[in-house]
Amino acid sequence: MKFIETRGNDDGKPEKVSFSQAILSPIASFGGLYVPESLPKIDKHFLENHLSSNYKELALDVLKLFDIDIDQAILESAVSLYDHFDDPAHPVPVVKIKENLFVSELYHGPTRAFKDMALQPFGVILSAIAKARQENYLILTATSGDTGPAALETFNNKENIQVACMYPSGGTSDVQRLQMVTVNSKNLKVIGINGDFDDAQSALKSLLSSNSFISKLKQEKVLLSAANSVNFGRIIFQIIYHIYSYLELLRQQEIVMDEKVYLNVPSGNFGNALGGYYAMKMGLAVENILIASNSNNVLTKLVNDGKYDIRGLEVKQTSSPAMDILKSSNVERVLYDLYGAERTKELMSDLENGQYYQLSADEHKQLQQIFMADFCEDDEGKSAIKNAFDDGYLMDPHTATCIKTYETCAKKDIKTIVYSTAEWTKFSPTIANALTGEKEADDQHALTTIAQKAKLKIPSTINALFSQEVTQSSVIDKENIEKEIVAFVVG
Ligand SMILES: *Cc1c(COP(=O)(O)O)cnc(C)c1O
């Protein structure tokens, strides 16, 4: 299968590229993205045949449908990383929390957030391609807290890959920061930035387009790539767990074959929701995809009003920080799929030039046939955490945003799958506060409070972080980032 461009072709880049080209250089003509030329189909027989498959078998068969230019042995070693999840046979538990409401837990990987679902296998594939081409890549990432640890984990000691990871100093939770600053491999560099996530993100963007930086890397025979969530190499692994979750409901005899369900996704950059959209287009029986946001509610307004409007807006800091985002990159792939390349180019250029686009009435109707949306303020999220806990289920603040959407959008008497994107350990101060009303001094105290209240043990990998040596102590101003990274690459 080949990949084509969401904004059409500029005659400079190839019109179609292979999967490996699309993941090595993920930016297409006119700043667009790569999408599969067509989506394969999954039917009743595919699902029936996989009722007895484990996650890895399902994953390999879904990948096979996309017919990508990656050797089977590499794909096998990529999906074998799901063996590092809590339960290798069931890396994604699907838990019933009340009548009609299920939680698909995507956080049982090494860094305790759902970024592992895609970044773990993606790291294996990217490193294998680099090695086969005898090229060396520098992967740059800017993180608000979950992507960084997951990227460092997956590229740890990988051949032909170096990683420089930038995070806002003081802008992450203690656990997230410690997951990064305690890594100790010579191919990994972690840099704290004096500033917020937007500063880290804009530093990354200016490096990606800095000629002086790129030519310095060239002298070292190093190419530049990014592991951000627009990379199709990540998206492809985000289709699989939607299919798996549906199979789980079948296995638990909660639904029968072809019975429609709602997918309910806490959304930021829209990779998770896009995976659900693709699964639906491939044939999964989905009634609607419910998009949950926090008070950065641009996606809610897009779905409900047909307008993407970020004029004069600033990102609000919320207690679900991984969803604090205004420009949700993967929406572009849905625009392309529904309205075609020419219109996508027009809409995206409206957004880039005027911070605004508006869908026609027809286009808006098409969007609403698939998506529904609502947003959740921090205090509503806190109540959702408390109520769920009183009913016996502990959820993180991102997952909790789905409850509001469930209540306002899931009107039909059918099952809903909420996607849980982080373990309680990653956002413990917010959760402890929701449960007790008290403000905790730091993550360590909050973890202890929750563990006592919920009669849980703090996982040993999380506990160990607090006594591990800090090996990555750089915290610098934006102006010095380029110098710092070049020094790291030169070694
Ligand atoms: C990244 C992330 C999200 C947002 O996912 P998208 O695919 O970017 O929409 C939600 N919750 C958590 C905990 C995350 O780390």
The ligand as an ORCA input file, in Angstrom:
! r2SCAN-3c Opt
* xyz 0 1
  C      -1.558     12.098     24.538
  C      -2.629     11.935     25.551
  C      -3.979     12.234     25.264
  C      -4.425     12.808     23.942
  O      -4.369     11.871     22.894
  P      -4.411     12.329     21.376
  O      -4.192     11.090     20.599
  O      -3.300     13.328     21.194
  O      -5.752     12.937     21.118
  C      -4.921     12.013     26.260
  N      -4.563     11.562     27.493
  C      -3.285     11.280     27.799
  C      -2.964     10.825     29.176
  C      -2.264     11.448     26.845
  O      -0.985     11.168     27.175
*
